[in-house]
Amino acid sequence: MKLTVLGSGSPEPHVRRASSGYLLEVGDDCILFDCGGGVFDNLIRSGRKPSDVTHLFFTHLHSDHMMDYARLVHAAWDEGGAPLKVFGPAPIAQITNAYFGPDGLFAHDLRARTELMPSQAVWKARGGTLPRAWPEPVVTEITGGDTVNGETWYVTSCTVPHAQPALDCMAFALAHAGRKFVYSGDAGLCDQLEALCADADFLIHWCYRLDGEVADPEMMGLTPTPSEIGQMAKRAGVRQLLLTHFRVQMDTAEGHAAALAAMAAAFEGKSGVLEDLQVYQIG
């Protein structure tokens, strides 16, 4: 498995980081976990085309995890790519229809591109045929506990505490050829997530707060610190732990040093802080 970090940031604008997006290449499949703002551009910078992405999993539907969804679908369609297979919590089917349905936000654009003769001529010159169908992602709504099977891999999920009851929120584990990749989404620690992380080769976990940082009591349980994440990863038998989703004020040399030291004191495996466009081999 090959991981490319397409977005390691937060909702805050950051010159160095896109919002959440992680591309995992497994066999012939390119599986994207979340698609926040800036992820599309980093996909192109990584040397891939939009139509290369075969599957998209959403942990939840906060904007910084899905802002580039419509852009990805539209660009892959314009390349003539196969329909994207999309998995995520409700109402992702309703959102998709609101973008690409007959009365959707892109209906005016899509009518122009598929019905006007000059646009049809451009499409045919690029090797397309008429009539030209509209984008049609294959959307499957899932909940925590569901499993999705690929050709050589499968994804399991669990519910994690984050933005309920407004949003359903999940973490995902992908298993392939004896290797296991886990992405926490934006998760507070919980028994279900720890079980999902058991014996993981690679864990990406969000980090919204450093050790010693004061937070509202209601936020404390939803925003684990590097030492708390490290302790959980150690209990679960994780082999490599990477933190992501740092807020801008944490994303300094001092903030990184503090996070790395806290993790190292709690977790004996490899650990670090993710950066956009980093590449990792898992197994």
N, C-alpha and C positions, 0 to 999 in steps of 0.2 A: 504494500500500500504506500502511496505517495501523497503527502499532505502539502498543500500550498496555502499559506495564510493570505487571504484576499482582503481581510478586514479585521483588525484587532482593537478597534477603538470603541467609543461610546456614542451617545447621541450628540455630544458636544463637537462642534467643528474643530478639526485638528489638522494641521498641515501635513503631519506625518502618518496619520492613521485614518483609514476608512472605518465605517461602522462594521458590524459583525458579518463575517463571511469566511467559510473554511471549505476548501475544495479537496476532496479525497478521491484519488484515482485508484480504482479497483478493477483489474482486468480491463475490459473494454468500456467500463462505465466511469463517468465523471460525476461524482455525487457532491452537490453543494449543500452545505448546512448553513442556512440563513443567507439573506441577500440584502444587507443594509446599504445605506448611501455610500457611494464610492467603490463598492464591491465590483460593479460592472467595469469601471475603468481599470481596476487592478487585475481583473480577469484578462483584459486585453494586454495590459503590461506584462502579464505572465506568459504571453505568447500563445494564448488560446483564443478560439472564436466563441461567440455566444452559443452557437449550435453544438459546440463540443459538450456542453453540460447536458447530461441525460436525466438526472434526478435532482430534485430540490426538496429538502426537508426544512420545515420551519419549526423552531422550538416554541415560538409564540409570535404574536402579531403586533408587538411594539414597532414603531416606524423604523427604529435603527436596526431592526432585524429583517425588514422587508421593503425598504424604500426603493430599491433598485429592481424589484420583482417585475414590474411592468416593462421596464427597459430591457431586461434580459429576455423576456418572452417575445417582445416585439422585434428585437434585433435578431434573435434566433429564427423567428418566422420569416423575416425579410431575407435571411440567407437561404431559405428553403429547408431548414432543419426539421427533423422529426419533432412531433409534439413533446414538450417537456412533461415529465412525470412529476407531479407535485404532491407532497404529503405534508399535512399540517393540521392544526386545530381549526374548528369552526370559528369564524365564518369564512374560511379561505375560499370556499366555492363561491360564496356570494360576492366576495371581493373580486375574484377573477372575472365573474360575469359582469360586475360593475365596470371593469376595465374594458373587456373584450366582447361583451354581449352585444346584441343588435341595438340596444339603446345605451351602450356603455360609453365611458369617457373618450374612448378612441374610435367611436363609430364614425365620426366625420372623417378622420384620417384614413380609416380602413376603407370606407366607401371610395374616397378619392384614389387610393392606391390600387383598388381592385376593379373599379368601374370606369375610370377615365381612360380614354384611348392612349394618351401619351404614357401614362403609368403602366398600362398593359404592354405597351411596346417595350418599355424599359425592362419589364419583368420577363418578357419573351426573349429579349436580347441576352439576358443573363441565364437563359436556359430553362426558364419556367414555362408552364403550360396554363392554358385557360380552360374553364373559369378558375380563378384564384380564390381558394377558401381563406377565411379569416383565421387568426391564431386560435388554437383550440388546445390549451394545456389539458392534460389528463389529471384531474384533481381528485384526490382521495382524502377525505377528512378522517383524522385519527385522533385518538385520545391516549393518555398515559396507560401503559400496559399492552398496547397493540404491538404487533410484529409485522414488518414488511420484508418480504423475501425477494432478493435479486437472483441473478443466475448463479453467482458464486459467493454471495454474501447475504447477510440478513441484518436488519436493524431492529433492535428492541428499544422500548421507550418506557419512561416512568414519569409520573406527575411530580413536579417540583414546586415549592412555594416561591412565588415571585409577585405576581400582579393579580391574583385572584381577589374577588370574583369577576373583575372586569375582563380578564384574559385567562384562557387556559394555557398553562406553561409546562413544557416538557424538557427532559434531557434525553439524549440518544446514545446508544452504543451500537457500533457496527463491528461485526465479526466476520473474518475472512481468513481462510487457510491457517487457522490456529492463532491468529492475531486479533487483538481487540482494541478499538479506538472509541473513546468516550468524549462526548461534548456536553457540558453541563447546561448550556443555555445560560440564563440569568437565574441561578438557583441559590436559595438558602439551603443549608445542609439539612438532610433528612435521611431516614432509614432507607427509603426507596432508592435515593441517589447512591448511597453508599453500597447498596447491594448491586446496583447497576455497574458500579466501578470495580467490582471484585475482580482482581487479577488482570486489570487492564494494562496493556502495554503502553498506552499513551492517553493521558487525560488533559483536556483543555477545560479550565475552570475560570469563570469570571471572578474578578476581584475589584470590588467597588470601594473598599475601605482598608486602610493599613492598620496594623496592630497599634493600639493606643489611641486611635482616632475616635473622637467622641461622636456618637450618632444618636438620633432619636431612638428611644427604647423600642419602638415598633419596628425600626429599621435594623436593629442589632441582629435579630435572628434571620433576617433576609439577606444580610450582607456579610458573609464570613470573611475573616481576615486571612492573610497568608499563613499564619501559624495554624489557624483552625482548619484551613483547607489542607495543609500539609499533614496534620494529625489524621484527618479523615482518609487521605490518600494512603498513609502508612497502614492504617487499620485495614483498608480494602486490598492491600497488596499491589498497589499501582507501581509500575516500573519507572514511568517518566511523567512529570507533572509540569505543565506550562500554564502560567497565569495570563489572562487577557482582560480587555474591557476596562483598563485603567482610565480613571478620570484625568483630565488635563493637569490638574494641580498635583496629582500623584506621579505623573509621567515625567519625572526628573531623575537625574543621576542619584540624588539622595533617596527618592522614593523607590527606585529600583533596588538600590543597595539594601534598604530596610526590608523590602519584601523578600529579597533573596536570602538575607540573613535569617529572617523569621521562618521561611520555608526550610532552610537547611537545618535549623535547630529541631524541627519537628519531623522531617521527612528525609530518609537516607538515600533515596533514588536520585536520578537526574532531575533537575528542575531549572526553570528559567522564566523569563517574561517574553511573550511573543512580540514580534514585529511584523508589519506588513511585508508580504512577498518573500518571507522565509519559506524554505522547503525542508521537509523532514521525510525520511524513509522510515516506515514502520514495519519492521520485519524484513 
